[in-house]
Amino acid sequence: MKKTYKQIVFLILFSVPFFAFSQEAAAKKDQKEEPKSSWAQRREAKKQWREQRKNEREEKKKIKDHDKRLQTKKVLRRMKKDKREAERRNENKREFFLKRWFSK
């Protein structure tokens, strides 16, 4: 009889700290997960989006500037002319009438 009481007391004494630690961990977990207000979440998301957009634009600009530096002056002029012509065609506008009349 004494042996079983000793075993029960022994189990209780060594199992109590485990339950206490698990409860503390759960309490800490609940404290960490404080829900943010929707306003704060939107504000943070918008801030991140702006930063990401800014970085993407800077990267595109760097690439474009690098590509321009590789070109000669003659090529840059031709590219500019082609760009204007493409924009005009995409807008479905005809060339200036004198230019059409006297073209090759």
GIKA-V677536 format. One line per field, one symbol per residue. ss: DSSP state (H for helix, E for strand, L for the rest). A space follows every 10 residues. Layout:
ss->???
This chain:
ss->LHHHHHHHHH HHHHHHHHHH HHHHHHHHHH HHLLLLLHHH HHHHHHHHHH HHHHHHHHHH HHHHHHHHHH LLHHHHHHHH HHHHHHHHHH LLLLLLHHHH HLLL
